[in-house]
């Protein structure tokens, strides 16, 4: 496996062609093993992964502290190559419940102060609000991040889960490195208007959910029981007939993978890698085994016949169910 690189937009840094999404090490997918999580971050860095993605609300700060510990205990050369992307703005209660988003400039700076402390770094490489705050113009939120850049606390402005109009308004306020948004074989909504907008403006995409939260990883079984603290227990795509339909798509994809001598997960990640040099897939691996599998996608070559077969097996809009429960979908500017 040879780690390739890609650049975040026209203003951002050069990063590894695959990034590591660390959310699952702290929240939303059931219990995680701390030692294995740290070992997975270290293995990613050793393999040449430079982009680590987190959020200050993942485990109410747990994920940032985990990444901070992993960076402190990594070899100096690997630590210095790491680039940390942080999402902020999600408000949570002591019970873990969600209560909206805060994009006010004062709040942006407050969130950043705590993230810097938890991560143990002197700057954040890419900083972005997790969801648009409907009560605060995006210009004000982005402007506050731009001030943090001037002060040396942040390197680049990012966006997350916003639509084309918001992207344009943000880009008119400050240079935007990239948009983080869900993109996979079964989540292709960005192709209509969002991806054309980012490309017009020279903004890259960091794609999360490339394995659809494990749904198209090839490892999710029809009879799997999910814990109450696993987001997927409430996700529409993992429910009843929707799950059966979606796993049928995976079965069709598995046939293609078997013909190429690779895994379903590797086919799914490799497909995202083919969508453009401006797209950086984030792999949400929680173990070294899953990380190694996903990194193997870098060695998978998909020719035109392969891509045609994949499109036939999993057509655009083929998935059953929304990607989030209705309450969460309401907060997605990208879906409006």
Secondary structure as GFF3:
##gff-version 3
##sequence-region A 1 336
A	DSSP	beta_strand	5	7	.	.	.	ID=ss1
A	DSSP	beta_strand	14	16	.	.	.	ID=ss2
A	DSSP	beta_strand	18	21	.	.	.	ID=ss3
A	DSSP	three_ten_helix	23	25	.	.	.	ID=ss4
A	DSSP	alpha_helix	34	46	.	.	.	ID=ss5
A	DSSP	beta_strand	51	55	.	.	.	ID=ss6
A	DSSP	alpha_helix	62	72	.	.	.	ID=ss7
A	DSSP	alpha_helix	76	81	.	.	.	ID=ss8
A	DSSP	beta_strand	83	88	.	.	.	ID=ss9
A	DSSP	beta_strand	90	92	.	.	.	ID=ss10
A	DSSP	beta_strand	98	101	.	.	.	ID=ss11
A	DSSP	alpha_helix	105	119	.	.	.	ID=ss12
A	DSSP	beta_strand	124	129	.	.	.	ID=ss13
A	DSSP	alpha_helix	138	150	.	.	.	ID=ss14
A	DSSP	beta_strand	154	160	.	.	.	ID=ss15
A	DSSP	alpha_helix	164	173	.	.	.	ID=ss16
A	DSSP	beta_strand	176	182	.	.	.	ID=ss17
A	DSSP	three_ten_helix	189	191	.	.	.	ID=ss18
A	DSSP	alpha_helix	194	201	.	.	.	ID=ss19
A	DSSP	beta_strand	204	208	.	.	.	ID=ss20
A	DSSP	three_ten_helix	231	233	.	.	.	ID=ss21
A	DSSP	three_ten_helix	236	238	.	.	.	ID=ss22
A	DSSP	alpha_helix	240	260	.	.	.	ID=ss23
A	DSSP	alpha_helix	264	273	.	.	.	ID=ss24
A	DSSP	beta_strand	279	283	.	.	.	ID=ss25
A	DSSP	alpha_helix	288	295	.	.	.	ID=ss26
A	DSSP	three_ten_helix	296	299	.	.	.	ID=ss27
A	DSSP	alpha_helix	304	313	.	.	.	ID=ss28
A	DSSP	alpha_helix	326	329	.	.	.	ID=ss29
A	DSSP	three_ten_helix	333	335	.	.	.	ID=ss30
###
